[in-house]
Amino acid sequence: MNTIILKTRLWFYSGTSDKVYVVQLIKTVGGNFMLRAEWGRRGKSMQSQVKGAFEGEWEAKRAFHGLVGEKTQKGYQIVEEVRV
């Protein structure tokens, strides 16, 4: 079973824009890591995509924090962070 290692939920609100972005760092059954992103308007169905696959945890965490940083630079606010 895959395990979520890190999860961050971000929110962007400006004018008529009300968006949610969720990033998850997941450890797979095989011991590798992947980034999964979900996004969409708040209260609506979300889209999702695997953003990357990594062999090492350090590399995966670096990509995770890079993606979160990219979103905060665009004006998203962090509303929830979960570390397992």
C-alpha positions in Angstrom: 0.0 0.0 0.0 1.3 3.5 -0.9 1.9 5.9 2.1 1.6 9.7 2.1 4.8 11.1 3.6 4.1 14.9 3.2 0.9 16.7 2.1 0.4 20.4 1.7 -2.9 22.1 0.8 -2.8 25.6 -0.7 -5.5 28.1 -1.5 -5.6 31.1 -3.9 -8.4 33.7 -3.8 -8.4 36.9 -5.9 -11.4 38.5 -7.5 -13.5 35.7 -9.0 -10.7 33.1 -8.7 -11.0 30.7 -5.7 -8.7 27.7 -6.3 -7.2 24.9 -4.3 -3.9 23.0 -5.0 -2.9 19.9 -3.0 0.6 18.4 -3.3 1.4 14.9 -1.9 4.7 13.1 -1.5 4.0 9.4 -1.6 6.2 6.4 -0.9 5.2 3.6 -3.1 5.0 -0.1 -2.3 8.3 -0.7 -4.2 10.1 1.9 -2.0 10.2 4.7 -4.6 8.6 8.1 -4.2 6.2 10.1 -6.4 4.6 13.6 -6.3 0.9 13.8 -6.9 -0.9 17.1 -7.4 -4.6 17.9 -7.3 -6.1 21.2 -8.3 -9.4 22.9 -9.1 -11.9 25.4 -8.0 -12.8 25.2 -4.3 -16.0 23.0 -3.8 -15.8 21.5 -7.3 -14.3 18.2 -8.6 -10.5 18.2 -8.7 -8.1 17.2 -11.4 -5.0 15.2 -10.5 -1.7 14.3 -12.0 1.5 12.5 -11.0 4.2 15.2 -11.2 7.3 13.1 -10.9 8.8 9.8 -9.8 12.0 9.5 -7.7 14.2 6.7 -6.4 15.5 8.7 -3.4 13.6 10.4 -0.6 15.9 13.5 -0.6 15.4 14.1 -4.3 11.6 13.7 -3.9 11.4 16.1 -0.9 13.4 18.7 -2.8 10.9 18.5 -5.7 8.0 18.6 -3.3 9.2 21.8 -1.6 10.1 23.3 -5.0 6.5 22.8 -6.2 5.0 24.2 -3.0 7.4 27.2 -3.3 6.4 27.7 -6.9 2.8 27.9 -5.9 3.4 30.3 -3.0 5.3 32.6 -5.3 2.2 32.7 -7.5 0.1 33.9 -4.6 -1.2 30.7 -3.1 -1.4 30.5 0.7 -0.6 27.4 2.7 -3.6 26.3 4.7 -2.6 22.8 5.8 0.7 20.9 6.1 0.8 17.2 7.1 4.0 15.3 7.9 3.8 11.6 8.5 
